[in-house]
Amino acid sequence: MTIAIALVAAILALWLAAAAYCRMRRGMSLHQAMLYAPLKVFFRIGDGAIARARAAEPPVIYAVWHRSKLEPALMLALLPNDTLHILDEASARSWWLDPWRALARTIAFNARHIFVSRRLVRRLRGNGRLAVYLPDNEAPDAKAFRLFRAIARIAAKAEARVVPIHVEGSGRSLFALAPNGGRQLLPRLTVATLEPLTIAEMIALAPTEAKPVAANALFDRMLAVRRATPQKMEDREMA
């Protein structure tokens, strides 16, 4: 009995120490840190790049590639807790995500009614933050691409910056929505982000004279973050 109590006390002490470290390094709340610490330890998450996302001045939209069931939990813990997370219906109902959903406000995304644009634009114009989760598809069909058009329209109307986010390795985890290259028990995860840009700035950065429309510029930016996984040195520098 004494050994069991000592073991539980040691685990709690390590958990608290890991949470305190995460809170100090990432500026998250204690509640966020307590729920993030086990994920950080088990998946050995390289999260230095998230500092750029957290520092983005509102109005801002965090656009997250949704490759696994882990992204909502990770972003609810890592992003500022005043962010409104627009979850897919499965994530909004999932029982195991209940503790993480308590970290910030969430609403369910109904695929039949892309977004209530005016409501979200008003929130952004009031210096708000949104997190949206994009299906993991590098070649979406016309129906799936409507989501990019909706996000680009909202961002343009609110003059909001968009921060693309990609969690490298989540597609190989046991939580993957569509396993890519086989599943692993606890793959190492690395968070990649890009500099916050408005839709107008994304269009201006296009290398061709024929500038892309807003949705295409956003899609190209989201593809770019998939190739921008931070190297270990960069991760240490931003930590």
C-alpha positions in Angstrom: 0.0 0.0 0.0 2.8 2.4 0.9 4.6 1.6 -2.3 1.4 2.3 -4.3 0.9 5.6 -2.6 4.5 6.6 -3.2 4.2 5.7 -6.9 1.0 7.7 -7.3 2.6 10.6 -5.6 5.7 10.4 -7.8 3.5 10.3 -11.0 1.5 13.3 -9.8 4.7 15.2 -9.0 6.1 14.5 -12.5 2.8 15.5 -14.0 2.8 18.8 -12.1 6.4 19.5 -13.0 5.7 18.8 -16.7 2.6 21.1 -16.6 4.6 23.9 -14.9 7.3 23.6 -17.6 4.7 23.8 -20.4 3.0 26.7 -18.8 6.2 28.6 -18.3 7.5 27.9 -21.9 4.3 28.3 -23.8 2.4 30.9 -21.8 -0.7 28.7 -21.5 -3.1 28.6 -18.6 -2.5 26.0 -15.8 -5.7 24.1 -16.9 -4.3 24.0 -20.5 -0.9 22.9 -19.3 -2.2 20.1 -17.1 -4.0 18.6 -20.1 -1.2 19.2 -22.6 1.6 17.8 -20.5 0.8 14.1 -21.0 0.5 14.6 -24.7 3.8 16.6 -24.8 5.6 13.7 -22.9 4.1 10.7 -24.7 4.3 12.2 -28.2 7.6 14.1 -27.6 5.9 17.1 -29.3 8.2 19.7 -30.9 6.0 22.7 -30.3 8.4 25.7 -30.6 6.7 27.0 -33.7 3.4 27.5 -31.8 4.9 30.6 -30.2 4.4 32.4 -33.6 0.8 31.4 -33.6 0.1 32.4 -30.1 1.8 35.8 -30.7 -0.4 36.6 -33.8 -2.3 39.8 -33.2 -6.1 39.4 -33.5 -8.2 39.3 -35.5 -6.7 36.0 -36.4 -7.9 32.6 -37.9 -5.9 29.5 -37.0 -6.3 27.1 -40.0 -5.4 23.6 -38.9 -4.9 20.6 -41.1 -7.2 17.9 -39.5 -5.3 14.7 -40.0 -6.2 12.9 -36.8 -8.4 13.1 -33.6 -5.4 14.7 -31.9 -5.5 18.1 -33.5 -8.5 19.5 -31.6 -7.0 18.4 -28.3 -3.6 19.8 -29.1 -5.0 23.1 -30.4 -7.4 23.6 -27.5 -4.4 23.3 -25.2 -1.8 25.2 -27.2 -3.7 28.1 -28.7 -4.9 31.2 -26.6 -7.9 30.2 -24.5 -10.0 33.0 -25.9 -10.0 31.2 -29.3 -13.4 30.0 -30.6 -12.8 26.5 -32.0 -15.1 25.4 -34.9 -15.1 21.6 -34.6 -16.4 18.9 -36.9 -19.4 17.1 -35.5 -17.5 14.0 -34.5 -15.0 16.0 -32.4 -17.8 18.1 -31.0 -19.5 14.9 -29.7 -16.5 12.8 -28.8 -16.6 11.8 -25.1 -12.8 11.6 -24.6 -12.4 15.2 -25.8 -14.6 16.5 -23.1 -11.7 17.7 -20.8 -10.0 19.5 -23.7 -13.3 21.1 -24.9 -13.6 22.7 -21.5 -10.4 24.7 -22.2 -12.0 27.1 -24.7 -15.3 27.8 -26.3 -16.3 25.4 -29.1 -19.1 25.2 -31.6 -19.9 22.3 -34.0 -19.4 22.7 -37.7 -22.4 21.7 -39.8 -21.1 20.7 -43.3 -24.5 21.5 -44.8 -24.3 25.2 -43.7 -20.7 26.1 -44.3 -20.5 28.9 -41.7 -22.7 31.6 -40.2 -20.3 34.2 -41.8 -21.7 37.4 -40.4 -21.5 36.1 -36.8 -17.9 35.0 -37.2 -16.9 38.2 -39.0 -18.3 40.2 -36.1 -16.4 38.1 -33.7 -13.2 38.6 -35.6 -13.7 42.4 -36.0 -14.0 42.5 -32.2 -10.4 41.3 -32.0 -11.4 37.7 -31.9 -9.6 34.5 -32.6 -11.0 31.5 -34.5 -9.6 28.0 -35.0 -10.9 26.0 -38.0 -10.0 22.4 -38.9 -9.6 21.5 -42.5 -10.0 17.9 -43.8 -6.7 16.3 -44.7 -6.9 16.4 -48.5 -4.3 17.9 -50.8 -6.7 17.6 -53.8 -10.2 18.5 -52.6 -13.2 18.2 -54.9 -15.5 21.2 -55.6 -17.7 20.4 -52.6 -14.8 20.1 -50.1 -13.1 23.2 -51.5 -16.1 25.3 -50.4 -14.6 25.3 -47.0 -11.5 27.1 -48.2 -13.8 29.7 -50.0 -15.8 30.2 -46.8 -12.7 30.8 -44.7 -11.1 33.1 -47.2 -14.3 35.1 -47.4 -14.6 35.5 -43.7 -10.9 36.4 -43.3 -11.1 39.0 -46.1 -14.3 40.6 -44.7 -12.8 40.8 -41.2 -9.3 41.8 -42.5 -8.1 38.9 -40.3 -4.7 37.3 -40.5 -4.5 33.6 -41.1 -2.0 31.3 -39.4 -1.7 27.9 -41.1 -0.9 25.0 -38.7 0.2 21.4 -39.5 1.0 18.7 -37.0 3.6 16.4 -38.6 3.3 12.8 -37.5 -0.3 12.8 -36.5 -1.3 11.0 -39.6 0.8 8.0 -38.5 -0.7 7.8 -35.0 -3.4 5.4 -33.7 -5.7 8.5 -33.8 -5.2 9.1 -37.5 -8.4 9.7 -39.5 -6.8 8.1 -42.6 -3.6 6.4 -41.8 -0.7 7.5 -44.0 2.3 5.2 -44.1 1.1 2.8 -41.4 0.2 3.4 -37.7 2.7 3.8 -34.9 1.9 3.6 -31.2 3.5 7.0 -30.2 5.0 8.8 -33.1 6.9 12.0 -32.5 4.8 15.0 -33.4 6.1 18.3 -34.6 4.0 21.5 -34.9 4.6 23.6 -38.0 3.2 27.1 -38.6 3.7 29.9 -41.0 3.8 33.7 -40.6 0.3 35.3 -40.1 -0.9 36.9 -43.4 -4.1 38.5 -44.6 -5.7 37.1 -47.7 -4.6 40.2 -49.6 -1.0 39.5 -48.6 -1.3 35.9 -49.7 -2.5 36.9 -53.1 0.3 39.5 -53.4 2.9 36.9 -52.6 1.8 34.6 -55.5 4.8 34.1 -57.9 2.7 34.4 -61.1 1.4 37.6 -62.8 -2.0 36.1 -62.9 -2.9 36.4 -59.2 -5.0 33.6 -57.7 -8.4 34.2 -56.2 -8.7 34.3 -52.4 -9.6 30.7 -51.9 -6.8 29.4 -54.1 -4.3 31.7 -52.3 -5.4 30.3 -49.0 -5.2 26.7 -50.2 -1.7 27.3 -51.6 -0.7 28.7 -48.2 -2.1 25.6 -46.4 -0.1 23.4 -48.7 3.0 25.4 -47.9 2.8 24.7 -44.2 2.8 21.0 -44.9 6.3 21.4 -46.3 7.5 23.7 -43.5 7.9 21.3 -40.6 10.5 23.0 -38.3 13.9 21.4 -37.9 15.1 20.7 -34.5 17.4 23.7 -34.4 14.6 26.1 -35.3 12.4 24.4 -32.7 15.0 25.1 -30.0 15.4 28.7 -31.1 11.7 29.4 -30.9 11.2 27.5 -27.7 
